[in-house]
Amino acid sequence: MLVVPLTPEIEKSLHALAEERGRSEVALVQELIERLIEDAEDIRTAEEARKVPGRRWSLEDLELGVDLEG
């Protein structure tokens, strides 16, 4: 089990957010940690992909329907 000390300000904000969302404080913290881990994995994957040479398209290119074959 992990014990994480929180400042009074963070604890107060967490409590208010939990009440607002109708969830427990523990559930919110678990969700936050899961998102942090997923984001870190996404960043790691993107960094690895950048090392591979080849053509890249921006999100704007994809949204505009750029010809991906050309």
Protein Blocks (a to p, Z undefined) as FASTA:
>chain_A
ZZddddfklmmmmmmmmmmnopafklmmmmmmmmmmmmmmmmmmmmmmmmpgcddddfkl
mmnopafkZZ
